[in-house]
Amino acid sequence: MYLLNLIPYVGGLIVFVFMLIDSRAEPNVHGPSPKYGIRGTVDTFA
């Protein structure tokens, strides 16, 4: 019965770990990732 009380905490921990995992560098349907691009800050906010 006590293990059932841990389910919300384990789920929250799994979501937290997923948020820390880095994304992939290759482009997807939304285009290339701005995190890994060669663009400068001026190009990003222009």
C-alpha positions, 0 to 999 in steps of 0.5 A: 500500500505504501508503494502506491503513495510513491507513484506521483513522486516517481512520475514527477522525478521522471518528468524532471529527468526528461526536462534535463536531457539535451535535445538532438542537434539534427533539424526536425519538421520545425527547422534547425535547432537555434541552440546548435546553429551558427547564428549570432545573437543579433540574428536571433533577435532581429 
